[in-house]
Amino acid sequence: MSRPDAAAEWPGIYRVGSSLYTRNAAPGVKLRDEALISDPDGELRKWDPWRSKLAAYIVRGGTPLPLDQCRRMLYLGGGHGTTASHLAEAAPEATIAVVEKSPMAFAALLDVARVRKNLWPILADAQLPERYAADAGPVDLLYQDVAQRNQSAIFADNAAASLAPGGVGLLMLKVRSVTQRQGSSAIVAETRRILADRGFALQDSVDLSPFARDHVAIHAVYR
Ligand SMILES: C[S@@+](CC[C@H](N)C(=O)[O-])C[C@H]1O[C@@H](n2cnc3c(N)ncnc32)[C@H](O)[C@@H]1O
């Protein structure tokens, strides 16, 4: 195939038809069963919005993140590394500290990081940023996907510990993990209020359905 262009507003991320791709750091190697396609510069790896909230955020038209300007990032809740693997490929100049507390998920994350040298997995609880802030920060981008009741506090505490002034935060809020007793819009409004109180200038909120039900991405800039 001919060389596809990176999406203008998302450098490092390619659109082929309606699908997203990143440049595979380990040509020939898949994480799961994602499609690989060759191009004159190597190989692109398909990024599935049904399996990655960041891909869903992009497909749903969320405000682009300045990935090409970031030198350090902090990713909370790395899981098995699906999204982290694509983020590492989209921002090869950045170092991405990835915090994960589950030893089983962490083992998978280590495999993903073995061939992506800009990923730094950290086995830790994101509720204790003082344990890893010196290794991670200061960072230009904070990304969180932890599905915990106190998601906003974890996000704000990590920003206070590691996010540089003017840095960007993207919180993948799982509304049903906060409470079952309020509606989604009330939970999002309350989360936005907490983040504003903790020093964020709120940008857009993006509903990630149908890709990730009950999830809203909150984009904010740290003052
Ligand atoms: C939805 S999964 C993450 C999926 C991953 N972000 C992706 O898109 O590929 C949430 C992860 O957060 C982790 N997690 C939950 N609470 C955490 C905490 N307090 N500190 C660190 N990791 C946490 C869980 O172990 C789980 O692996």
PDBQT file of the ligand as one rigid body, heavy atoms in Angstrom, charges set to zero:
ROOT
HETATM    1  C1  LIG A 301      -9.978  -0.847  32.795  1.00  0.00    +0.000 C 
HETATM    2  S1  LIG A 301      -8.496  -1.561  33.276  1.00  0.00    +0.000 S 
HETATM    3  C2  LIG A 301      -7.267  -0.685  32.354  1.00  0.00    +0.000 C 
HETATM    4  C3  LIG A 301      -7.254  -0.899  30.881  1.00  0.00    +0.000 C 
HETATM    5  C4  LIG A 301      -6.110  -0.168  30.204  1.00  0.00    +0.000 C 
HETATM    6  N1  LIG A 301      -6.068   1.223  30.613  1.00  0.00    +0.000 N 
HETATM    7  C5  LIG A 301      -6.197  -0.226  28.695  1.00  0.00    +0.000 C 
HETATM    8  O1  LIG A 301      -6.931   0.598  28.112  1.00  0.00    +0.000 OA
HETATM    9  O2  LIG A 301      -5.508  -1.026  28.076  1.00  0.00    +0.000 OA
HETATM   10  C6  LIG A 301      -8.236  -0.813  34.851  1.00  0.00    +0.000 C 
HETATM   11  C7  LIG A 301      -6.922  -1.190  35.478  1.00  0.00    +0.000 C 
HETATM   12  O3  LIG A 301      -6.719  -0.328  36.597  1.00  0.00    +0.000 OA
HETATM   13  C8  LIG A 301      -6.051  -1.055  37.582  1.00  0.00    +0.000 C 
HETATM   14  N2  LIG A 301      -6.240  -0.347  38.852  1.00  0.00    +0.000 N 
HETATM   15  C9  LIG A 301      -7.387  -0.201  39.563  1.00  0.00    +0.000 A 
HETATM   16  N3  LIG A 301      -7.160   0.518  40.666  1.00  0.00    +0.000 NA
HETATM   17  C10 LIG A 301      -5.846   0.843  40.649  1.00  0.00    +0.000 A 
HETATM   18  C11 LIG A 301      -5.018   1.584  41.524  1.00  0.00    +0.000 A 
HETATM   19  N4  LIG A 301      -5.492   2.130  42.648  1.00  0.00    +0.000 N 
HETATM   20  N5  LIG A 301      -3.715   1.709  41.216  1.00  0.00    +0.000 NA
HETATM   21  C12 LIG A 301      -3.210   1.158  40.077  1.00  0.00    +0.000 A 
HETATM   22  N6  LIG A 301      -3.941   0.438  39.214  1.00  0.00    +0.000 NA
HETATM   23  C13 LIG A 301      -5.254   0.284  39.493  1.00  0.00    +0.000 A 
HETATM   24  C14 LIG A 301      -6.711  -2.436  37.535  1.00  0.00    +0.000 C 
HETATM   25  O4  LIG A 301      -5.874  -3.422  38.123  1.00  0.00    +0.000 OA
HETATM   26  C15 LIG A 301      -6.902  -2.617  36.036  1.00  0.00    +0.000 C 
HETATM   27  O5  LIG A 301      -5.806  -3.311  35.462  1.00  0.00    +0.000 OA
ENDROOT
TORSDOF 0
